[in-house]
Amino acid sequence: MNLRDLHYLVSLAEHRHFGRAAEACFVSQPTLSTQIKKLEDELGVPLVERTPRKVLLTDVGREIASRARDVLNEIEQIKGIARRTVDPESGTVRLGIFPTLGPYLLPHVVPMVHSRFPRLELLLVEEKTETVLHRLREGKLDAGVLALPVHDDSLHSEFLFEEPFLLAVPQSHPLAKRSQLKLNDLSDQSLLLLEDGHCMRDQALEVCHMAGAGEKSGFRATSLETLRQMVAANVGITLLPTLAVKPPVAQAPNLQLVEFSGHPPSRRIAMLWRKSSAMGGFLKQLADVFRSLPSDLLDPHTAASASAKRRRVA
């Protein structure tokens, strides 16, 4: 048994197809099939049920593949320790981030990361929260930037910042004339929200619950940009996070931003990684860079004021 064979087995477990698994491992299908058979002979148990159309792992095959994945992850941890001993600020970090944050945070923070760690290769993966968490647990990501709370005792959480929400309304909407809002001003409103699977949908629903507001029926957006355009088209109103309304993001015409008074509704953003990760010390340094965003980027007042100024000019 060797690491190569374990890699083949893990790939087969993920792809459920000899051809695709072989392609992912950069070997021919006969090579991969032969090595899996040799592994079965060595262990003395069948790992795979071979059918004409797909591959099914046996019960023991699934268990061994799961343990093989853990072994391969530990090997990567060992290699990472060695690399960072030679050069603590080099190497590769695979970072997951969710879609309603990534496009708006990364233009600000990536240049800061490159400036602080010029030899670091930062590989960014944008996926919904549950996918990021799944890949993080499986060792396919080194860290994730996610909204709290995340309930997983195997993960370390490093708080980064709190991002307030603003209300986005068409310029003709009665609330567009307000300089500030209280939550209960939304009590008779129905908000446009994202589709299921987005963590921001859950956050917006929580705000709706606190305010006594509802969800506008018949429509669920796939992205923040869709929500923004729907508001501009007078379809309804919605919540937008502060970073999503800051430059370099272009503001849609006919859209007014209104801030909340007092402590506004917000989301708490953190960087998470496995407690067992050998990269924990370095990831804390990386989190410090994310945490050092200029304070005005998270200030909803400047965005709302700029929006009101554009409305007056128009």
C-alpha positions as CSV (number, residue, x, y, z in Angstrom):
1,M,0.0,0.0,0.0
2,N,1.3,3.5,-0.9
3,L,0.1,7.0,-0.9
4,R,-0.5,6.9,-4.6
5,D,-3.0,4.1,-4.3
6,L,-4.8,5.9,-1.5
7,H,-5.0,8.9,-3.7
8,Y,-6.5,6.8,-6.5
9,L,-9.1,5.4,-4.1
10,V,-10.1,8.8,-2.7
11,S,-10.4,10.1,-6.3
12,L,-12.6,7.2,-7.2
13,A,-14.8,7.8,-4.2
14,E,-15.3,11.4,-5.2
15,H,-15.9,10.9,-8.9
16,R,-17.7,7.5,-8.8
17,H,-16.3,6.8,-12.3
18,F,-13.0,5.2,-13.3
19,G,-12.4,7.4,-16.3
20,R,-13.1,10.7,-14.5
21,A,-11.1,9.5,-11.4
22,A,-8.1,8.6,-13.7
23,E,-8.3,12.0,-15.4
24,A,-8.3,13.8,-12.1
25,C,-5.2,11.7,-11.1
26,F,-3.5,12.3,-14.5
27,V,-3.2,8.6,-15.2
28,S,-4.8,6.2,-17.7
29,Q,-8.0,4.4,-16.7
30,P,-6.4,1.0,-16.9
31,T,-3.6,2.1,-14.6
32,L,-6.0,3.4,-12.0
33,S,-8.2,0.3,-12.3
34,T,-5.2,-2.0,-11.9
35,Q,-3.9,-0.2,-8.8
36,I,-7.4,-0.3,-7.2
37,K,-7.5,-4.1,-7.8
38,K,-4.0,-4.5,-6.3
39,L,-5.2,-2.5,-3.2
40,E,-8.2,-4.8,-2.9
41,D,-6.0,-7.9,-3.2
42,E,-3.6,-6.5,-0.5
43,L,-6.4,-5.7,1.9
44,G,-8.3,-8.9,1.2
45,V,-11.7,-7.1,0.8
46,P,-13.7,-5.7,-2.1
47,L,-13.6,-1.9,-2.1
48,V,-15.6,-1.3,-5.3
49,E,-18.8,-2.6,-6.9
50,R,-18.2,-2.4,-10.6
51,T,-21.3,-1.7,-12.7
52,P,-21.6,-0.8,-16.4
53,R,-22.6,2.8,-15.8
54,K,-21.1,3.8,-12.5
55,V,-18.9,2.8,-9.6
56,L,-20.2,2.2,-6.1
57,L,-18.0,1.8,-3.1
58,T,-18.7,-1.0,-0.7
59,D,-19.4,-0.2,2.9
60,V,-15.8,-1.1,3.8
61,G,-14.6,0.8,0.7
62,R,-16.3,4.0,1.9
63,E,-14.8,3.7,5.4
64,I,-11.3,3.0,4.0
65,A,-11.6,5.9,1.5
66,S,-12.6,8.2,4.4
67,R,-9.6,7.2,6.4
68,A,-7.4,7.5,3.3
69,R,-8.6,11.0,2.8
70,D,-7.5,11.8,6.4
71,V,-4.1,10.2,5.8
72,L,-3.6,12.3,2.6
73,N,-4.6,15.5,4.5
74,E,-2.1,14.7,7.2
75,I,0.6,14.3,4.6
76,E,-0.2,17.7,3.2
77,Q,0.0,19.1,6.8
78,I,3.5,17.5,7.2
79,K,4.6,19.1,3.9
80,G,3.2,22.4,5.0
81,I,5.1,22.3,8.2
82,A,8.3,21.7,6.3
83,R,7.7,24.5,3.8
84,R,6.8,27.0,6.5
85,T,9.9,26.1,8.5
86,V,12.0,27.1,5.5
87,D,10.0,30.1,4.6
88,P,7.1,30.9,7.0
89,E,5.4,33.4,4.6
90,S,5.5,31.4,1.4
91,G,3.5,28.5,0.1
92,T,-0.2,28.2,-0.9
93,V,-3.3,29.0,1.1
94,R,-6.7,27.7,-0.3
95,L,-9.3,30.1,1.0
96,G,-13.0,29.7,0.6
97,I,-15.4,32.7,0.7
98,F,-19.2,33.0,0.1
99,P,-20.7,34.8,-2.9
100,T,-22.4,37.7,-1.2
101,L,-19.0,38.8,0.4
102,G,-16.2,37.7,-2.0
103,P,-16.7,40.1,-4.9
104,Y,-17.0,43.1,-2.5
105,L,-14.3,42.3,0.1
106,L,-11.5,40.8,-2.1
107,P,-10.7,43.9,-4.2
108,H,-9.8,45.6,-1.0
109,V,-8.0,42.9,0.9
110,V,-6.1,40.9,-1.8
111,P,-3.7,43.8,-2.5
112,M,-3.1,44.1,1.2
113,V,-2.4,40.3,1.4
114,H,0.1,40.5,-1.5
115,S,1.8,43.5,0.1
116,R,2.2,41.7,3.4
117,F,3.0,38.3,2.0
118,P,4.5,38.8,-1.4
119,R,5.6,35.1,-1.8
120,L,2.2,33.7,-0.8
121,E,0.0,32.1,-3.4
122,L,-3.6,32.8,-2.4
123,L,-6.1,30.4,-4.2
124,L,-9.6,31.7,-3.8
125,V,-12.7,29.5,-4.0
126,E,-16.1,31.2,-4.1
127,E,-18.9,28.9,-2.9
128,K,-22.0,28.9,-0.7
129,T,-21.3,28.5,3.0
130,E,-22.2,24.8,3.3
131,T,-19.9,23.9,0.4
132,V,-17.0,25.9,2.0
133,L,-17.6,24.2,5.3
134,H,-17.7,20.8,3.6
135,R,-14.5,21.4,1.7
136,L,-12.8,22.8,4.8
137,R,-13.7,19.7,6.9
138,E,-12.4,17.4,4.1
139,G,-9.1,19.3,3.9
140,K,-9.8,20.7,0.4
141,L,-9.6,24.2,1.8
142,D,-7.1,25.6,4.3
143,A,-9.5,28.3,5.6
144,G,-12.8,29.9,5.0
145,V,-14.1,33.5,5.4
146,L,-17.7,33.0,6.6
147,A,-20.5,34.7,8.5
148,L,-21.1,33.7,12.1
149,P,-22.4,31.8,13.8
150,V,-20.8,28.5,12.6
151,H,-21.5,25.6,14.9
152,D,-18.6,23.2,14.5
153,D,-16.3,22.2,17.4
154,S,-13.6,21.0,15.0
155,L,-13.0,24.5,13.6
156,H,-11.2,27.5,15.1
157,S,-13.0,30.9,14.5
158,E,-11.1,34.2,14.3
159,F,-13.5,37.2,14.3
160,L,-12.6,39.7,11.5
161,F,-15.2,42.5,11.4
162,E,-18.9,43.4,11.7
163,E,-20.6,44.6,8.5
164,P,-23.7,46.7,8.8
165,F,-26.7,46.4,6.4
166,L,-28.4,49.3,4.6
167,L,-31.9,49.4,3.2
168,A,-32.0,49.8,-0.6
169,V,-35.2,51.3,-2.0
170,P,-36.3,52.9,-5.3
171,Q,-35.9,56.7,-5.3
172,S,-39.7,57.0,-5.6
173,H,-40.3,54.9,-2.5
174,P,-41.6,56.8,0.6
175,L,-38.7,55.5,2.7
176,A,-36.2,57.0,0.2
177,K,-36.8,60.5,1.8
178,R,-35.7,59.3,5.2
179,S,-32.1,60.0,6.4
180,Q,-32.3,57.2,8.9
181,L,-34.5,54.3,9.8
182,K,-35.5,52.3,12.8
183,L,-36.1,48.6,12.4
184,N,-39.8,49.0,13.2
185,D,-40.1,51.3,10.1
186,L,-40.0,48.0,8.1
187,S,-42.9,46.5,10.0
188,D,-45.3,46.9,7.1
189,Q,-42.8,46.1,4.3
190,S,-42.1,43.0,2.2
191,L,-38.4,42.6,1.2
192,L,-36.8,41.0,-1.8
193,L,-34.5,38.2,-0.6
194,L,-32.0,35.7,-2.0
195,E,-32.8,32.1,-2.8
196,D,-32.2,29.3,-0.3
197,G,-28.6,28.3,0.3
198,H,-27.3,31.8,0.7
199,C,-26.3,32.6,4.3
200,M,-27.4,36.2,3.7
201,R,-31.0,35.0,3.1
202,D,-31.0,33.6,6.7
203,Q,-29.5,36.9,8.0
204,A,-32.1,39.0,6.1
205,L,-34.9,36.8,7.4
206,E,-33.7,37.3,10.9
207,V,-33.8,41.1,10.4
208,C,-37.3,40.7,8.9
209,H,-38.4,38.8,12.0
210,M,-37.0,41.4,14.4
211,A,-38.6,44.2,12.4
212,G,-41.9,42.4,11.8
213,A,-41.4,42.6,8.0
214,G,-42.1,39.9,5.5
215,E,-40.6,38.5,2.3
216,K,-41.9,39.6,-1.1
217,S,-43.6,36.5,-2.6
218,G,-43.0,35.2,-6.1
219,F,-39.3,36.1,-6.4
220,R,-36.0,35.0,-5.0
221,A,-32.8,36.3,-6.4
222,T,-29.7,34.3,-7.2
223,S,-27.2,37.1,-6.4
224,L,-26.9,40.5,-4.7
225,E,-26.5,42.1,-8.1
226,T,-29.9,40.7,-9.1
227,L,-31.4,42.2,-6.0
228,R,-29.8,45.5,-6.7
229,Q,-31.2,45.6,-10.2
230,M,-34.7,44.6,-9.0
231,V,-34.8,47.5,-6.6
232,A,-33.6,49.9,-9.3
233,A,-36.5,48.6,-11.5
234,N,-39.0,49.4,-8.8
235,V,-39.8,45.8,-8.1
236,G,-39.3,46.2,-4.3
237,I,-36.8,46.9,-1.5
238,T,-34.0,44.9,0.0
239,L,-31.1,44.8,2.4
240,L,-27.5,45.3,1.1
241,P,-24.3,44.8,3.1
242,T,-22.1,47.9,3.3
243,L,-19.1,46.5,1.3
244,A,-21.5,45.7,-1.6
245,V,-22.3,49.5,-1.9
246,K,-18.8,50.8,-1.7
247,P,-16.5,51.7,-4.6
248,P,-15.4,50.1,-6.9
249,V,-18.9,48.7,-7.0
250,A,-21.0,50.9,-9.4
251,Q,-24.3,52.0,-8.0
252,A,-27.4,51.3,-10.0
253,P,-29.5,54.3,-11.0
254,N,-32.8,54.9,-9.3
255,L,-31.6,53.2,-6.1
256,Q,-31.5,55.0,-2.7
257,L,-29.5,53.7,0.3
258,V,-30.9,54.4,3.7
259,E,-28.9,53.7,6.9
260,F,-30.3,52.4,10.2
261,S,-30.1,54.5,13.4
262,G,-28.4,53.2,16.5
263,H,-26.8,49.8,16.3
264,P,-27.8,48.7,12.7
265,P,-28.6,45.1,11.7
266,S,-25.3,43.5,10.6
267,R,-23.4,40.3,9.9
268,R,-20.3,39.2,11.8
269,I,-17.5,37.9,9.5
270,A,-14.8,35.5,10.7
271,M,-12.0,33.3,9.3
272,L,-12.2,29.7,10.2
273,W,-9.8,26.8,9.9
274,R,-9.4,23.3,11.3
275,K,-8.1,23.2,14.9
276,S,-5.8,20.4,13.8
277,S,-4.3,22.5,11.0
278,A,-0.5,23.0,11.0
279,M,-1.1,26.4,9.4
280,G,-2.9,27.9,12.4
281,G,-0.1,30.3,13.4
282,F,0.2,31.7,9.8
283,L,-3.6,31.8,9.4
284,K,-3.8,34.1,12.4
285,Q,-1.4,36.5,10.7
286,L,-3.5,36.3,7.5
287,A,-6.6,37.0,9.6
288,D,-4.9,40.1,10.9
289,V,-4.6,41.4,7.4
290,F,-8.3,40.9,6.7
291,R,-9.1,42.5,10.0
292,S,-7.1,45.7,9.1
293,L,-9.5,47.0,6.5
294,P,-9.9,50.8,6.5
295,S,-12.7,51.7,8.9
296,D,-14.6,53.8,6.3
297,L,-15.2,50.7,4.2
298,L,-17.5,49.4,6.9
299,D,-19.2,52.7,7.6
300,P,-22.8,52.7,6.2
301,H,-23.2,56.4,6.8
302,T,-20.8,57.4,4.1
303,A,-22.6,55.2,1.6
304,A,-26.0,56.5,2.5
305,S,-24.8,60.1,2.4
306,A,-23.3,59.6,-1.0
307,S,-26.5,58.0,-2.2
308,A,-28.6,60.9,-0.9
309,K,-26.3,63.4,-2.5
310,R,-26.8,61.7,-5.9
311,R,-30.6,61.8,-5.4
312,R,-30.5,65.5,-4.8
313,V,-28.4,66.2,-7.8
314,A,-30.7,64.1,-10.0
